[in-house]
Amino acid sequence: MEKFRLNGNAILRSLVMFLLVISCTNQERDAGTTGNSFSPGAGKDSSLDMAGLIPYDLGAPSAKYILPGSLTEISGISYYSPDKIACIQDEKGFIYLYDVKSKKIASTCKFGNSGDYEDIAVVGDTAYVLRSDGVIFEVIGFINSERSIKKIATSLSGRNDTEGLAFDIATHALWIVCKGSPFISSDHHSDGSKAIYRFDLSGKKVSAIPLFRIDLAGFSDKKETNWFKKQSVGLGKALKLLEEDWNFQPSGIAIHPVVNDIYIISHIGKLLLVLDRNGKIRSVNQLDPKIFRQPEGICFSPEGDLFISNEGDGGRGNILKFKYIH
């Protein structure tokens, strides 16, 4: 009789998967009894919020807007009016005003040449567009045929890789989140943290030091603490059977208009990070890649509804809407 031989790596992989199944089963059971998180499933929030529920069901968008080809590379969004969202894409110097009712582009505004444009923030009838090298374009009257365009150089640069821009009504300033070095000076080497800088709209100047620095080590106490999952994931990584379970590279930022929390999205790692006004991590939410193909932009309506844009990544770009759960 021939001996049945099993590949050792296959056995280990099966063991890791078995432990993960056990941990997920325990997690769903615990979630149903403790009330600290939604259980995954149809109509439920499949996000991982380790500090308590956020007021959105990220597993069930209330609306999905499929974008035209010109916004396949959509990189930033900002709320303009009940029917319209201002959008930019990361290659062309145009602002696109998207009408969510007609599901069409209502108007376009050229503000610059081709470039690496990452985000947009609308303040009244003025639009601010952020380029990855820290340059900000101020477009006054961007919806009018006659408009004023000013290019503002800041102390931030390409080494900071500026990715997200949001208007903070409380301080009348723009907040900029960096994917690259958290330091302005090249004398300081990146330490892996991510920084948020403040751009004063009165003086048109970036703060000398970060408003906040996000320490990625702080994620550890927000991640899953289930014993089985920790052991199985650790074993899987040690055996190189699993990749790292998170990677945070900011791609957009928005400030909640009701509770003032800071929302930062990362298309790499598919994460939504929520901070309080002191920069403390409130929750880390894992986004379902089936829903969020490549999340790049984020904004809120004044009532608190959440909008997240996704690049096409081989398909059509889209904007997802999530109702604010009071």
Secondary structure, 3 states (H helix, E strand, C coil): CCCCCCCHHHHHHHHHHHHHHHHHHHHHHHHHHHCCCCCCCCCCCCCCCCCCCCCCCCCCCCEEEECCHHHCCEEEEEEEECCEEEEEECCCCEEEEEECCCCEEEEEEECCCCCCEEEEEEECCEEEEEECCCCEEEEECCCCCCCEEEEECCCCCCCCCEEEEEEECCCCEEEEEECCCCCCCCCCCCCCCEEEEEEECCCCEECCCCCEEECHHHHHHHCCCCHHHHHHHHHHHHCCCCCCCCCCEEEEEEECCCCCCEEEEEEECCEEEEECCCCCEEEEEECCCCCCCCEEEEEECCCCCEEEEECCCCCCCEEEEECCCC
